[in-house]
Every structure is written in structure tokens, then in C-alpha cells.
Amino acid sequence: MEIVKESKGFSTNQKRTLASTSTGFALENMDSMFLSFALSSMILTLHISPAAAGLTSSITNIGKFVGALLFGILADKFGRVKVFSYTIFLFAIATGLLFFVHNIYEIYALRFIAGIGAGGEFGAGVALIAENFRGHKIGKLVSWAATGGQLGAIVAAVIAAIILPLYGWNTLFLFGLIPVILAFFIRRHLKESPAFEEEKAKHDNQAPKVSVLELFKTPAIAWQTFGLMVMIVVEKAGYYGIMSWLPTIMQKQLHTSISKSSLWMVVTIIGICVGMATFGYILDWLGPRLAFGLYMIVAAVSIYGIAIAHSPITLLLSSAFAGFFASGFYGGFGAVISRLYPTRIRSTANNTIMACGQLIGGLSPFVMGFLMVKYSLFEIMMMLSSMYIVAVLVMLSIRNIGKFNKEYAK
């Protein structure tokens, strides 16, 4: 197998791999943030409850779960690039069609379809990075792609600040179609990784048998899979819960306008970007145990700042700081999973573990919408904080996570 050493420059296909994964993640993040910014407007125009509005995000994650299981297996059987090249069109078109809807049930249906398409992005993308950069420390590389993905959230915040006050939430979703053109031109020349081609050759160029059950074939692997799912549940609960409701919290708690809350969200997203970029280097330097532990413990403390902030500046700083740690370790999951599971099930492992975590963690917007009626924001943040501590304990119990840099899964 051809291994590109760390000291050498990136090949053309490696550059295309990073560009295409970043573009796909950017479109997915932009799609999610459009929904976050549109929630308060949906509640007013459709006359629905906060819980019903929050359910749109949860339904999206149910679709992601279905799409992840389906496209993860297809990517391991037929190729990462083939799956990666088409899933983006499915969820982008479903997002654009939201322009024409007029009731919550149509929104639920299209968000489910969009989720199916989005569910295939993560596993194929990080598998491509892991396999095209053998010989590199991939923590920083996957984090780069994840950080690039957050640029989509920044673009969404800027577009929302302009479009929502002038044209309403329906028009906002039309902009979900724009990156499809860019993604098409980047991905049409992308090649499958040497590792995937070697695995395919072992089966005489026939599609290999792929089963989700391989993620649970021994007690140790089953606990490893479960533990990673728990960690993702916590990260996604914090990310979706805070990011979905932060604009609404700002509008109600500080009486800000939609435009100002959207623009201030950019600072929070920048905090997440810096956290993700930094985490990749820390992961490669210190290893998963110390890197994940550091970020999750600080996250458990820092999210209280959102609840106690009583001015625009304090909320701005506290949300950016919380975003740095609460979601900064997201990029590390793809790197760790890709090292802990072999090539033949790498995409399936990434998609299945991430999708299960997103499915459960993605319920947080609905749960927070329900809890906000009965509990204070401080009490809700206390619940989130305790989840991060649980995630740290689970992470420490995963035996093989310390072997991340040894790449023992061939």
C-alpha cells in the first residue's frame, strides 16, 4: 500500500479529498443552522409549540440514522466516492423544497428526507481522509474538515440575518441549494483510496459482505462501540440543544432582534471552529484520553456561563467559550473511529456510531423545548453538564481508545 509520509506535500487527490469533505460538512452544517434560525419564525407563522418546532431537528436526525445505516454499508460495499458524490444532492434538494411548504407536517417529511441524504456524508468522508492519508496523524486532518464544515454555519448565520427579516423563513431554505454546484465540480474527479481498492481486490472486485453486527462481535468491541455512541450523544445534545435554542434565548432573555442574534451566533460558531481546529492537534499530541477528557470536563463547567449571562457581551463571550469546548471535540470522533475499525467496515462504523449518537443526542432540541416550560435555563444547563461528566467516565473505560496512534486495525 502506498503511504504518503508526513513530511511530504499533499497529492492532488488528497487535496480534493479534504476539499470535498469540508464542502459536504459545510452544506450539512448550513442546512442545520438554517433550521435553528428559522425556529422562532416557524413558531409564530405556523402557530406551533416550541416542542413541535424542536421536533423538526429530531426528525432530521431520525432520517440521518436511516441514511447512515444505508449509505454506510453501501460505501463499504461499492465505494466511498460513489456514495459521497450523490448523498449531497438528496438532502440539498429536500432543503430547497422547504420553500414551498405551509404546514409542520410537510416540514417533518422533507426534514426526514434531508436527514437520509445527510446521514451518508460523515462515514464516507472521514473514511476517505483516513485511507488517503495513511502515514499521517489524521486527528488534525479530520478536524480541518470538520472546521471547514463550520464555515457553512457561519454562512448560514449571515444569510439568515439578511433573509429572515425581509423574506421569511421559507425563502431562507432556497439557499441550501447553492453549494451543490461547488460540490459537484470538486467531487467528479475524486478517486477511491488505495486502501479501499486493496480491500475490494481481496474479494475479486466483488462487493464484500458488510454487516453492522461486526461492530458488536466481541464484548470488548461492543463496549467500544457503545462507549463512542455515548460520547457522541453528549456532544450532539450540547451542540443541537444550545445551537438550536441560543438564537431564541438571546431574543427572549436579552430582547435582541433576529438580525443581531444571528450575527452574534457567528462568534459562537467561530469559537467552535477554533475549538475543533485546536482539538485535532491536541488529539495527535496527547492522544484521545487526555484530549477528550480535557475538552469534556471544561465543557461541563463552561456551559453554565450561558445561563448566568445577563448582557449581550457576557452571553457572547460565554457562548463562544462554551462552544470551543462543548463541540470542539467533534472532529476527533471520525479520526478515532477510523483507526479503531478496519477498512472493510470503516464507513459503516463511522456512520452507525455517529448516527446512533445523533439520533439520541438530536432529541435535545425537543427535550429542551419541553423543559424550558417547566425549568429554568440554569437547571437545564446543569443537566447538560452532568452528561459531560458521564461521557468522560465512559471514555476512560474504553480499553482500545489509547491505541489510536498505533493504527492496529488493518
Disulfide bonds with the S-S distance in Angstrom:
none
